[in-house]
Amino acid sequence: MKQQVMDVNEMPKGMKWIALSFQHLFAMFGATILVPILTGLSPSIALLSSGLGTIAYLLITKGKIPAYLGSSFAFIAPIISLSQSEGLGAAMFGSFLAGVLYGVIALMIYKFGSDWLNKILPPVVIGSVVIVIGLGLASVAVDMAMNIKVDGQTVYSLKHFMVALSTLAIAVIASTVFRGFLGVIPILLGIIGGYIISLIVGIVDLTPVKEASWFALPIFTTPELSWKAAVVMLPVALVTITEHIGHLMVTSSIMERDLVKDPGLHRSILGDGVATSIAALIGGPPNTTYGENIGVLAITRVYSVYVIAGAAVFATSFAFIGKLGALISTIPTAVMGGVSILLFGIIASAGLRMLVDNGIDYSDKRNLVISSVIMVIGVGNAALKLKGIHVDIEGMALATIVGIILNLVLPKQAKESEELEMEIVTKQTKEVKGKTVKVGV
């Protein structure tokens, strides 16, 4: 195992600090601005909420976890759905409640541990829901890649589709061929490459950049009370909490220390929740810890929270540069569609990998039923319309709720129970033998 280059509380100096912070800024940039572009939010406000959320997280975790928080992809579909039916303000209210739920779960983990969460959301449920998150957005990515709006009508464009495929190709090559830091930012490289191609073929209008001022306030959105938003957002928050736990485990492994104990899983989840609530209050997408930045930690072996904080300060500052926000707004939808094809596919594949890594046995009809129902309800965007209280539960939210219920009510096979008992007996036998050997030595 490689030795660390810089520990958590070590502060780099001068240009080295700036360079290391910019690495983390670039790692999160492409994905963080993609979420607001897809959901109709302001990219500038996403940068601001990302920076402020990360700083809040570092403070809550007592500066012991070098994690960067950016826009969460899990909430894209719910935000789009709520924005169309209830408005962006309602989506922000739901996001705020998701942050509050993080806080409640953090308190429960502090008091009772995390075993109860594992029982409610085992890998078979989480993996299936993550697949739904990716595949449920497939039509959005394809539509962005090959269609354009002409006089209010959706029209197929071969030119735009070729730009999307070129963008996808660049991102795929960067992801599979490049090594080191470049291999960590394939989405950003794909967007840059796609944008250059778009300039060459003439589908970029730079007028907004010329007209924009250098300094501009981000566009804020105020949360608006909506109970439908609560029903749609909260089940998704349960899924992202388990994703957060996974990220913390990976970071612990990279740093070779138990971050679950110190500063504690409850502090980490609370920090994520506070970051998400801050984002919602100013009109940004919910935040989550970023795998891209964890990848940078693994490559550089630099764990300094000052480096992460530096990236957060840069992101916050960039939110007020009007020309940067205007430049981001000129990125053609074809480019974003191209990288989205890869991103949403990766999300779905991550769910599949979760099922494989956890050894989910589909010869067990219980697992087969749970996964099948979750995926069809989620990808099919089934809806439960409760007219009496004017609330619709649909798509991913409904799939998550049904999955949790099925997991709790369906009986486990006798074979599975026997195997579990054998596992416990074998473990106990090994522990006894281990103790005997230790005493003998």
Disulfide bonds with the S-S distance in Angstrom:
none
